[in-house]
Amino acid sequence: MGPLPSLFTLALVCLGGLWYFFFGRSRVNRSGAIFHLFARLGEQGMDSGLEQELRHIMREKGLREEDPFDQVVANALVIDLAEGEEGTFDELAADVAEHLSKPLPASAGELTRGFLEATRIGATPVSKGVCLPHLRLFGIDQPEMVLVRSEAGIHVDVTDVHGEHSPSEPVFSLFFLVSPEEDPRQHLRILAQLAERVDDERFLDDWREAKTEQELKEILLRDDRFLSLTLRQGGKTNHFIGQRLKDLPIPETALVALIHRRGQIVVPRGSTQLQEGDRLTVLGEPAEIRHLRADLGG
């Protein structure tokens, strides 16, 4: 082109790059096409070779060692709606957003709009009585989640990727997930893990029959990474009774994530003293959990 046109082109490229990095990048709202595709496939109830292949790819990736899936589930807020308390999906999204706005750098209104917009454009998977509203935010380090159980079901209006409106269907389980914008792959892996778990034919029955918040969370936890213990006199856990959490004979990297005591969830702290009848949920690496199971007789 000659030196002058080349320099002019280079200047435009540099100008465009500077504009993107200092102005445009923070304002981009990406939404992966795979979410839209799965939403459409789920609405149509398809069992195509393409759907099977995509599911296989997502499951093949699996969670990474650094993915905080079990911790996110253990720390999640649980909203349990009895019959007559359901309201609309929009009202529920606003309620969840109000809770999430406390730990997150976003207002309740912004979070509500994010959840509802994703549902309107077909990016929220809704299938088999389960709904997975999700979004990503700048400026957060760890994912946050709210688990919702509805006894009678909440109707969610679904719009597919072609803009076609589908009849609303009742959902009994909703997982509101907010992840860091900077790590979209982790966001996808967590969604895939949730989707794999709820795809189990027993999931919805187990979810609706769970008696406590702790049981609801344990349904989602990976079997090889958690152990549930009930402290009994005269049993293998007898020596746990009366001890403080920080003094328990468990691996240092293992974590007592939940304590259920007489119908209430106790926030685990190092100074928490255990009592007879407490039910503990312990998270850890697979080898640690196997070791604890062996020591405590399964």
C-alpha positions, 0 to 999 in steps of 0.5 A, spaced: 500 500 500 505 504 500 508 507 507 503 512 508 497 508 507 500 503 512 502 508 517 495 510 517 492 503 518 497 501 523 494 508 527 487 506 526 489 499 529 492 502 535 486 507 536 481 501 536 485 497 541 486 502 546 479 504 545 477 497 547 482 496 552 480 502 556 473 503 554 469 497 551 472 491 554 469 493 561 462 494 558 462 488 554 456 483 556 458 476 553 453 470 553 456 463 550 452 460 544 452 453 548 447 456 553 442 458 548 443 451 544 442 447 550 436 452 552 433 450 545 434 443 545 431 442 552 425 446 551 424 441 545 425 435 549 430 433 543 435 427 544 439 428 538 446 426 537 448 433 537 445 434 544 448 428 546 455 430 544 455 437 547 453 434 554 459 429 553 464 434 551 461 438 557 462 432 562 468 430 559 471 437 561 469 436 569 470 440 574 477 442 576 481 441 582 481 449 584 473 450 582 470 451 589 463 448 587 462 444 593 464 450 598 459 454 593 454 449 595 455 449 602 455 456 603 449 458 599 443 461 602 437 456 602 430 459 600 424 454 602 417 456 599 411 453 602 405 452 598 402 459 598 408 463 598 411 462 591 409 468 588 411 469 581 418 468 578 420 476 577 418 477 584 423 471 586 428 473 582 428 480 586 428 477 592 434 473 591 437 479 588 436 483 594 440 477 598 445 477 593 446 484 593 449 484 600 456 480 598 456 482 591 458 489 588 452 490 584 445 493 586 439 488 587 436 492 581 442 490 577 442 483 579 434 482 578 435 485 571 440 480 569 436 474 571 430 476 568 434 478 561 437 472 561 430 468 561 427 473 556 433 471 551 433 464 552 439 463 556 436 460 562 435 453 562 429 450 564 427 443 564 424 437 568 422 442 574 429 445 575 431 452 573 438 455 572 438 462 572 445 465 572 449 471 570 457 473 571 459 480 574 466 484 574 469 485 581 468 478 585 473 473 587 468 467 588 461 464 585 455 466 589 449 461 589 442 461 592 438 455 592 430 455 592 425 450 593 418 451 591 413 446 594 407 447 589 412 450 583 413 457 580 411 458 573 417 460 569 416 463 562 421 461 557 423 465 550 427 460 546 433 463 542 429 464 536 424 469 540 418 464 540 414 464 547 413 457 550 408 456 555 410 456 562 412 450 566 412 449 574 419 449 577 420 446 584 428 447 584 431 453 582 439 455 582 441 462 582 448 462 580 453 469 580 460 468 577 466 472 576 466 475 569 473 474 568 472 466 569 467 464 564 470 457 563 469 456 571 462 458 570 460 453 565 463 448 569 459 449 575 453 450 571 455 443 567 456 440 574 449 442 576 446 440 570 449 433 571 446 432 578 439 434 576 439 430 570 439 424 575 432 421 575 431 421 582 434 428 583 427 432 583 424 426 588 430 427 593 430 434 592 422 435 594 423 430 600 429 433 603 427 435 610 433 440 612 437 445 609 443 441 610 440 435 606 438 439 600 445 441 600 448 434 600 444 432 594 448 437 590 455 435 593 459 430 590 459 423 593 467 422 593 468 429 596 463 430 602 461 425 608 455 426 613 456 424 620 451 424 626 454 424 633 452 419 637 454 416 644 457 410 644 458 410 637 465 411 632 463 419 633 463 419 640 470 422 641 467 428 637 462 430 642 464 436 646 470 438 642 471 444 639 471 444 631 479 446 631 481 440 635 477 435 631 482 429 629 480 430 621 485 432 616 487 440 616 485 441 609 478 438 610 472 442 612 466 442 617 462 446 612 455 445 615 452 443 622 445 441 623 443 442 630 436 441 633 432 443 627 437 449 626 443 450 621 449 452 626 455 457 622 461 452 623 467 456 627 473 454 630 471 455 637 464 451 636 463 446 641 460 440 638 454 436 641 450 429 641 446 429 635 449 434 631 450 432 624 456 434 620 457 435 613 465 435 612 468 437 605 475 434 603 479 431 597 477 424 595 483 421 599 481 424 605 474 422 605 475 415 604 480 415 610 475 418 614 470 413 612 474 407 613 476 410 620 469 411 622 466 405 619 463 407 613 
